[in-house]
Amino acid sequence: MTKKELVDLVYQKRGIENIVTKKAVSDIVDGVFSELINYFIRTKIVKNKIPKFTYPGFGSFVKTKRASRPGRNPKTGENIQIPALETLCFKINKDLKNLLNNRRY
């Protein structure tokens, strides 16, 4: 799904055609993702507070830190050191996972 498809679906399926414009819906979607990006960029990973965004019924995004590790350049075969980095992990909500797998509990 693209951003345009998301905006179109929200605009059509929420019955808001008479209330807001597609441009306003697009600005809201942009604003939500911009705030999420800023949140994960500015927050630091500490022992007792891990940056996390949870959306009920969908899942959670968690900022994690990968340690530095040895690797190999596939082109040259040379041993290299892959630097430590921060990344986001996604954990799907149990209910959504069951719906995706056609399980209804």
Backbone as a ProteinNet text record, in pm:
[ID]
protein_1_A
[PRIMARY]
MTKKELVDLVYQKRGIENIVTKKAVSDIVDGVFSELINYFIRTKIVKNKIPKFTYPGFGSFVKTKRASRPGRNPKTGENIQIPALETLCFKINKDLKNLLNNRRY
[TERTIARY]
84.3	0	88.7	53.5	126.7	58.2	127	68.7	-60	-59.3	-178	-295.2	-268.1	-374.4	-428.9	-340.7	-383.9	-472.4	-429.4	-508.1	-644.9	-647.9	-775	-868	-813.6	-896.8	-952.9	-868.8	-916	-1023	-999.3	-1091.9	-1226.7	-1225.9	-1350.3	-1422.9	-1351.3	-1415.5	-1457.6	-1409.7	-1447.8	-1564.2	-1613	-1728.3	-1701.5	-1582.7	-1545.7	-1537.3	-1592	-1581.9	-1637.9	-1744.1	-1807.5	-1743	-1649.8	-1591.3	-1450.9	-1365.7	-1227.9	-1192.2	-1082.9	-1036.4	-933.3	-904.9	-799.9	-665.9	-643.9	-520.4	-506	-615.7	-611.6	-581.2	-640.5	-612.2	-465	-413.3	-273	-182.5	-217.2	-138.9	-141.3	-255	-265.7	-178	-184.9	-101.4	46.5	85.2	223.6	263.9	174.6	203	223.1	140.2	152.2	287.3	321.9	448.4	568.7	557.3	665.2	690.8	584.9	600.1	661.2	621.2	680.2	829.9	865	1006.2	1085	1034.3	1102.7	1116.7	1012.4	1015.3	1128.8	1138	1240.4	1381.4	1393.2	1524.9	1574.2	1487.7	1533.6	1540.5	1470.4	1475.4	1596.3	1648.9	1766.9	1725	1802	1777.9	1850.8	1775	1832.7	1771.6	1836	1793.8	1645.9	1597.2	1461.1	1357.6	1398.3	1302.4	1343.1	1276.8	1304.9	1201.7	1244.6	1149.4	1058.5	927.2	830.7	704.1	647.6	518.1	426.3	313.1	217.1	85.5	33.4	-98.1	-187.3	-288.9	-373.9	-435.7	-433.2	-491	-400.1	-283.8	-190.7	-56.7	11.2	139.3	222.3	350.5	441.3	570.9	621.8	754.2	843.6	960	1053	1190.4	1250.7	1385.4	1484.2	1572.7	1670.1	1810.5	1908.1	2047.4	2112.6	2175.1	2251	2397.6	2459.4	2601.4	2687.6	2807.8	2906.2	2937.9	2960.6	2986.5	3077.5	3146.7	3231.2	3146.4	3193.6	3123.2	3222.5	3170.4	3257	3199.5	3286	3246.1	3220.3	3095.7	3065.3	3135.9	3171.3	3236.1	3383.7	3452.9	3597.2	3635.2	3544.4	3575.9	3653.8	3679.1	3756.2	3674.9	3739.7	3675.7	3662.4	3545.2	3520.4	3449.4	3447.2	3373.5	3248.6	3132.3	3005.9	2979.9	2961.9	2946.6	2812.6	2809.5	2684.7	2587.2	2458.5	2358.8	2227.6	2144.6	2011	1911.3	1806.7	1706.9	1570.8	1466.5	1332.2	1292.8	1231	1175.5	1023.6	952	806.6	759.2	668.3	606.3	456.5	403.7	262.8	175.3	58.1	-39.9	-96.3	-122.2	-170.9	-302	-393.5	-522.8	-505.5	-420.7	-395.2	-327.9	-235.9	-168	-268.6	-361.3	-464.1	-554.4	-590	-672.6	-599.5	-470.1	-391.8	-383.6	-386.8	-376.1	-511.4	-618.1	-756	-792.7	-738.3	-774.6	-863.3	-977	-1067.9	-1087.8	-1024.3	-1039.1	-1120.9
-117.5	0	123.6	219.6	345.2	449.4	560.8	669.3	718.8	733.7	780.4	684.6	555.4	456.7	464.5	483.8	498.2	620.8	732.6	856.4	836.9	775.8	751.8	663.2	557	466.9	536.9	611.6	684.4	785.1	855.4	957.4	897.1	784.9	724.1	643.5	564.8	470.5	531.3	648.6	711.3	807.5	824.7	911.9	1056.9	1106.4	1242.8	1335.7	1292.9	1373.3	1514.2	1527	1657.5	1739.4	1678.7	1746.1	1798.4	1714.9	1753.9	1716.2	1772.5	1744.1	1631.5	1576	1474.8	1533.8	1660.1	1728.7	1731.6	1756.2	1758.5	1619.6	1516.5	1379.2	1346.3	1387.8	1365.4	1436.4	1559.6	1634.2	1565.3	1507.3	1436.5	1311.1	1235	1114.4	1153.4	1257.7	1306.4	1346.2	1414.9	1460	1344.2	1241.6	1125.4	1057.3	1030.5	962.8	1050.6	1179.5	1271.3	1269.7	1270.8	1266.9	1135.1	1023.3	894.6	892.6	942.4	948.1	1032.7	1151.1	1239.6	1176.4	1105.8	1038.8	937.2	852.2	747.9	804.7	915.3	976.9	1041.2	1113.1	1190.6	1110.4	996.8	920.5	829.2	811.6	728.3	596.1	492.2	362.5	359.5	342	326.8	202.1	151.7	23.8	18.7	120	112.8	184	239.3	305.4	283.3	187.9	157.1	230.6	308.6	378.3	279.1	301.1	206.1	280.2	241.3	292.8	173.3	174.8	65	117.8	47.2	79.8	-41.4	-27.6	-141.8	-207.3	-338.4	-413.4	-425	-358.2	-361.5	-419.8	-353.5	-403.1	-293.6	-325.2	-232.7	-217.8	-94.3	-65.6	-36.8	-101.7	-85.9	-50.6	54.4	93	1.3	-62.2	-152.7	-115.2	-169.1	-144	-276.5	-282.2	-400	-377.6	-477.7	-467.9	-477.3	-427.4	-440.7	-588.9	-632	-774.2	-793.8	-906.1	-933.1	-975.6	-944.1	-982.1	-1004.9	-1025.9	-1051.7	-978.6	-908.5	-842.8	-953	-966.6	-1076.2	-1064.4	-942.9	-922.5	-961.4	-922.2	-945.4	-1059.9	-1099.8	-1203.1	-1150.2	-1019.6	-956.5	-953.6	-984.3	-973.7	-826.4	-789.4	-650.8	-649.9	-535	-516.5	-435	-493.2	-422.8	-338	-207	-119.7	-140.7	-101.3	-103.9	-4.2	-35.8	56.7	42.4	145.3	143.5	116	41.2	5.3	-7.3	-25.3	-48.2	-192.4	-252.9	-387.2	-374.6	-457.1	-456.9	-589.7	-583.2	-703.4	-691.8	-786.4	-784.1	-816.2	-754.7	-781.5	-922.1	-990.6	-1129	-1140.9	-1047.7	-1052.8	-1037	-943.6	-924.5	-1047.4	-1104.7	-1225.7	-1338.5	-1353	-1455.8	-1427.9	-1301.1	-1265.8	-1293.7	-1264.2	-1289.4	-1437.9	-1519.7	-1664.4	-1734	-1656.6	-1708.7	-1788.1	-1746.4	-1809.2	-1712.1	-1757.7	-1671.8	-1733	-1674.9	-1723.6	-1622.9
0	0	0	-79.6	-84.6	4	24.8	103.7	38	-94.7	-165.7	-145.1	-151.9	-130.3	11.5	108.6	247.3	264.5	209.6	219.5	154.3	36.5	-32.7	50	107.8	189.7	311.9	382	500.6	460	353.3	305.8	266.8	196.7	148.5	255.5	331.3	423.1	555.2	589.1	715.1	699.8	578.2	556.4	591.3	556.1	593.7	472.7	358.7	236.9	254.9	333.7	352.9	464.8	536.9	652.4	622.9	562.8	533.6	390.3	342.9	206.9	210.2	92.8	82.6	124.7	93	130.8	282.9	354	500.5	555.6	497.7	540.4	515.6	399.6	367	467.1	504.8	603.4	739.9	777.1	904.8	903	793.9	781.4	787.7	714.6	718.9	860.2	929.7	1065.6	1161.6	1150	1238	1217.3	1091.2	1064.8	1098.8	1077.8	1112.9	1263.4	1342.3	1487.8	1534	1471.7	1507	1475	1357.6	1318.5	1418.4	1450.9	1545.4	1683.3	1726.8	1857.3	1861.7	1760	1761.3	1740.7	1670.2	1651.7	1781.3	1851.3	1967	2097.3	2107.2	2232	2234.9	2352.6	2373.7	2438.2	2409.2	2470.3	2603.8	2710.8	2844.2	2907.1	3013.2	3071.6	3109.5	3178.7	3230.8	3143.7	3028.4	2939.5	2794.2	2730.6	2591.2	2505.5	2405.3	2318.2	2245.9	2258.3	2204.5	2162.6	2049.2	2005.6	1986.5	2057.4	2048.9	1993.6	1894.4	1840.3	1864	1950.3	1984.9	1860.6	1857.7	1747.1	1626.3	1629.1	1516.7	1559.5	1653.4	1700.1	1763.9	1785	1852	1774.2	1771.1	1717.8	1837.1	1842.2	1953.3	1897.2	1952.8	1912.8	1985.2	1908.5	1967	1921	1989.8	1955.2	1918.4	1801.5	1759.7	1793.1	1848.1	1884	1758.8	1769.7	1662.9	1646.7	1522.9	1500.6	1379.8	1375.9	1260.1	1140.7	1021.7	899.9	788.5	669.6	555.2	434.6	362	238.8	135.5	86.7	-5.2	-140	-176.7	-306.4	-304	-194.5	-188.1	-94.8	-6.7	90.9	209.8	213.2	320.1	449.9	562.5	693.1	729.7	778.8	818.4	952.9	1015.9	1139.9	1108.1	1133	1110.9	1234.3	1218.7	1336	1406.9	1534.5	1611.1	1549.3	1557.7	1504.8	1578.7	1566.5	1623.9	1513.1	1544.8	1445.7	1512.2	1433.1	1485	1457.7	1556.4	1540.6	1553.7	1481.2	1487.3	1542.5	1638.9	1692.8	1668	1591.8	1553.8	1674.5	1679.9	1784	1764.3	1874.2	1869.3	1792.3	1813.3	1743.9	1592.9	1550.5	1408.1	1348.9	1422.1	1374.4	1352	1443.5	1428	1308	1287.1	1171.1	1039.7	1035.8	915.6	883.2	986.9	969.3	975.8	958.7	957.5	1081.3	1194	1321.3	1396.6	1438.6	1513.4	1652.5	1752.3	1889.2	1966
[MASK]
+++++++++++++++++++++++++++++++++++++++++++++++++++++++++++++++++++++++++++++++++++++++++++++++++++++++++

